[in-house]
Amino acid sequence: MPVAAFQGVRVRGMDETSAFMLLKALANLSENHPSNRTSLVDAGGLGVLLALMRHNASSPSVQSEALIALANLSSNDHTSNQTRIVQAGAIKPILAAMRYHKTNASVQEYACSALWTLACDHAANKSHIVDEGGVALVLSAMRAHETSEDVQGHACAVLWSLSARHAENQSRIGGEGGLALVLSAMRAHGTSVDVQGHACLALFSLSCNHAENKSRIVGKGGLALVLSAMRAHETSADVQGHACWALLSLSVNHAENKSRIVGEGGLALVLSAMRAHEANARVQEYACATLSSLGAYHAENQSRIGDAGGVAQVLSAMRAHETSAGVQEHACSALWSLSSNHAENQSRVVDEGGVAQVLSAMRAHETSAGVLEYACATLSSFRLNDDERARMDEAVLVADGFRTSADARQCEN
């Protein structure tokens, strides 16, 4: 069916089978096709979809296919469609489907999928979904379908999306029992890559800059579950990367959690993830960020990370992913964190060729504020020989085109 066929479709009087087939066509056309997503909404496909949902409220098959289509239309951060779909009033029928079909796992799964894509990186939509009662319905779905891997995985993804960079939603989800349900999902579905990966992301976003949720998660056994996920899914880059992200969030500005993560085996697992997924830039980036957090302002962890080979592993990541600004930024951050006021780790960085690697990162990413900031901070902690200082001065001149001269001078011992 061509996209233009959705123009002028008459919904009133359409039977359930025809409605299902039309929505299936819309879902197929929008799947993994960004230009079709835009064209389908422009051609009136969204209006047809919402009308069919209203006229077939009691049909789980029609509701499911409509929810799949909504998820496809708004996926991959299609901001324009995310906005247009919510402005067209889609949240109410999505939540109505969840209320009407509480016992239908497929409807709950696909509704969570639609809410996830609509909320992703869209602050207004996050607030709208929560204000309409979306959190309570997602948590209700998790309670009603504890054994459904698909419902639990997609529900965790919604909680991640709703709470990311949204302090009010973090508190609301935590206060309404969302943390306990995420941890229950991890316990019940230990073998599921999707559940473990999405749950780790939910823990990351729920605890990010939220001291109360950090303590709640660790107090309820969340740290042990994240580490268990890493052990159980060593070959999954997604689980390893997302688990590192959770450890990062739990440890930032929390000395007790830093000690517990390292003491309970988290350091060994992060380094193991880096070795097992050397070619994966995301794993390397997230792991470097985690090492940076674990070592920051924590002398014991600095020593333990250095003794375990962490400095060499960070430099290995930099060499393997020289074109990745994310890897270089977080690797430089890790080197700074590990070497600050720590003579032994400073020697390790220098002996492993770290100064040259940091300078190379500055040249390759001269327009990246993050790389330059952490590279300069790292170099500022060392005593350099004349050759290294000359090379550093050259790199500072490169950085000086981006940063103020005052900022760049922090690179000069």
Buried (B, 14 or more C-beta within 10 A) or exposed (E): EEBEBBEEBEBEEBEBEEBBBBBBBBBBBBBEBEEBBBBBBBBBBBBBBBBBBEBBEEBBBBBBBBBBBBBBBBBEEBEEBBBBBBEEEBBEBBBBBBEBBBEBBBBBBBBBBBBBBBBBEBEEBBBBBBEBBBBBBBBBBBEBBEEBBBBBBBBBBBBBBBBBEBEEBBBBBBEBBBBBBBBBBBEBBBEBBBBBBBBBBBBBBBBBEBEEBBBBBBEBBBBBBBBBBBEBBEEBBBBBBBBBBBBBBBBBEBEEBBBBBBEBBBBBBBBBBBEBBBEBBBBBBBBBBBBBBBBBEBEEBBBBBBEBBBBBBBBBBBEBBEEBBBBBBBBBBBBBBBBBEBEEBBBBBBEBBBBEBBBBBBEBBBEBBBBBBBBBBBBBBBEBEEEBBEBBEEBBEBBBEBBEEEBBEBBEE
